[in-house]
Amino acid sequence: MAGKREKKAGRRPGALAVVMAAMLVLVSTEGSRGSAVSSPVSPLEEPAALLRTEKPAEVTGPAAPLSEGPLTEEEGETEEPERTVPAGPVPESEPAADTYFDGAVFLGDSRTEGFYLYSGLKTGQYLYAVGATVESVFSKPVWDRGTEKVSLLDALAELDCRRVYLMLGVNELGWSKIENFHDQYALVIDRIREDHPEAEIALQSILPVSSRQEAKGTYVNNRRIEAYNQVIAALAEEKGCAFVNVAEAVTGEDGCLPANLNFDGVHLNPAGCRIWLDYLRTHTF
């Protein structure tokens, strides 16, 4: 995006160092990329209607205007807007009405698709694609805007929004170096800040997988997810973003995604997506 604002959110040196050192042992060296996690398919729906091998990103709902207009010359544009999000995970709050999400954009992979399909939330806007990663959101053309396809971040740049909820990371679990995930996710945050300096950004924790998925012995497992979620939490502090730990709402006593909340061990079913929405309603920022 040549010509965009050159402002960057300030880093907090050292916020990640201890976390990264402890977590590197958790990440194997199998391959540089993992396979994409496909779309959720409900047994209650016609499979042909929901199963997609290459799902275009979607934008739904009316665009909400920004709460404030652009800064004037008198006001100046030399400083970033003050960030008031709490340090650490966003604490529990009184339940918000669904109008709280009027100016929100939910951007992510097939799990965000599931949230759109099954949560019951009727407001906000949605950008998602099967297999989306913190790398592909920059360049992979998945959203058809009529005359051409653009990437998720290019699509987001064209929308007005007050806050952006990100759900990314499950498709990156096979990456060989966890530092690459950290650095690339940081670039995603920087890009959103360039395009939407007034918007708040929420980094959602990666949701767990089921015990049956764990038993497969692949890199898509809860030990790896926990390591990546520590990186996301550290990034939220480093970049002044909200860390919304939605994973805790759908994690059973055994540390796995309960059988009654998922379709396939990875994707939440309607019951799980409603819990996800309830968590967002009670963890506002």
Phi, psi and omega in degrees: 000071181299141178090356178285170180304147182259010182285143177230144176291143182290142176270155173253100185304135174089355183295334186256346193303309183294318181299315184296320182297321182287335189263342185301329181290344183276346187256122181283175181251027183277101173075161179262348180217150175257168177285151179290142173274124188281177185294153174291142177234120181273132176293348180273351183246167174290120182305323182298336182281336188242335183283120183230129176272338177214088187273119174296147175294151180235146171240121182233158177084158180288148177288132179265137180290152175295151182292333179225153179281177179295153180292143176274171179296323180297322182286332177085155180229030185271347183234150176289150174302146181295134179264125184245012180293148182289153174286146182078186180301143177299126182285164179294143181225174175297144181302133178267151173289159181296342177296342176302331183265009181302320182259021183263148170240130176256117184238130180178204184261206184294339176290325174292325174301316178298319178299317178298317184287323196238349184289331184092358179288127186256008181231180184083175179234153189228130174232117182208159177204141176300132178078008181300140178227172177293350176264313186291337182296342178279321195232337184286119182282104185237344181255121180271110181259021175113300182259341181199164174260142180230168179285167179299319181289326175293322177295317179298323182301335183272355184259151168273138179203152176264327178212153181235124176259120180256134173229092182223152175136331184293327179280351180263001186298339179270001179296144187285333183234124182291336177297326179296321177296314178302309186294321181288322177295322177300322178294325176299313180299315179300318181295317179297321179295323178296316184280329184223071185297339181272346187279145171274146182242129178248123174266113179272141178292151178291133181287150180288172173247167185283168178294328177294321175294319177303319185293344180289340177073025179267179177288347176276084184218165188286336176294316178293319179299318179299319179297315179294324179294329175294323176295316181297318178298318179294320178297320179301317179292317182297322186259001179070034177258164172280138173252110182257105188275063184296339180301326183295338181283340184236026178253124179282178182297335179273004180083007183245168175286120183300148183299328183278004181243006183220161175273311195226016182093347183234318186261136180287143174273182182306319179298317179293321180291328176292323175296319177303311179297316179301324178295317179295323179297327185256014176221066182270163183213000000 
